[in-house]
Amino acid sequence: MPSNTGQLATTPANTTPETPWHAAFPAPKLTAEVIPRQRVLQVMSMKIANMLLIDVRRTDYEGGTIRGSLNIPAHGFYWNRGTLYELAYKADIEWVVFYCGSSNGRGPRCAGWFLEFVRNVAQDPDMQVMVLEGGIKGWVKAGTQFSERMDGFKAAHWEKVFAEEAETNQTNAGDVTKLTSN
């Protein structure tokens, strides 16, 4: 089994505020499939497969996490993918599901890196690597049957997050209206 023992798991030093953190790493060449949140809930409820959830949030790791998730912030994930594979392989994990806030950036990127490692380095054709539909925000928005499967769930936090998003969307919609009416 491949290993990345001895590699440092820190945030890249060669990034600047203008350069996104992920620019220090190669872009993923593979894209992980999206798994519907309802399917993840079903697997969790019925325990029909060995599934590991990876929460790659870092500074926005607030308001709770899906029960049983492992938090590996995206900024250091690239160096830890070999170790994660070894742990998942030894634990007979069949599905590894990644998520971040909305599963539009960090989650899919880390899932892509992990999928590349699983297929190209470990040459494992069986382990499934996926991205959670909608991320943690989609999970919370989907209702109580989802949020009750969270550790550290704080309703007030999510109400604030969603109110701020709605305000931002409303402001942006107003900007578009101003542009189109001129």
C-alpha positions, 0 to 999 in steps of 0.5 A, a space after each residue: 500500500 502506498 504511503 506519504 509518510 514523512 511529508 509535512 501537513 501544513 498550509 502552503 507557504 508560497 501562496 499570497 492573498 491574491 493567489 488562491 491556496 489551491 494554486 500551490 497544488 496541481 489541479 485535479 485531473 479526475 472529477 468525483 461524482 456527486 452523491 445525493 444527500 438523501 442517499 448519504 442519509 439512507 446509508 447512514 441510517 441503514 448502515 448498508 455500506 462502510 462510508 467515511 465523510 470528510 469535512 474539508 472546511 477550515 475557518 468556516 468549521 462552525 455550526 456543527 458537522 455531519 455525525 461521524 465526519 472527519 475534519 481534514 481542512 482542504 488547505 493541508 489535504 493534498 499532503 494527507 491523501 495517502 494517509 487517508 487512503 491507508 486508513 480507509 483501506 485498512 478499515 474496509 471503507 467502501 465510500 469516501 464522501 467529501 464536503 465543504 460549505 456548499 460543495 462547489 470548491 474545496 470539497 470537489 477539489 479534495 475529492 478529485 485529488 483523492 480519487 486520483 490517488 485512489 485510482 492512479 497511485 493505489 490502483 484501487 478500482 473499488 473504493 468510491 470517492 464522491 462529493 456530497 450534494 450541496 455540502 453542509 449548507 444543503 444538508 442543513 437546508 434539507 431539514 430536521 431529518 438531516 440536521 438531527 444527524 449532526 454533532 454540534 448543530 447550532 440552529 442560530 448559526 445556520 439561521 445567521 448564515 442563511 440570512 446573510 446569504 439571502 441578503 447578499 443575493 438580494 443585494 446582487 440581484 439589485 445590482 443586476 437590475 440597476 445594470 439592465 435598466 440603464 
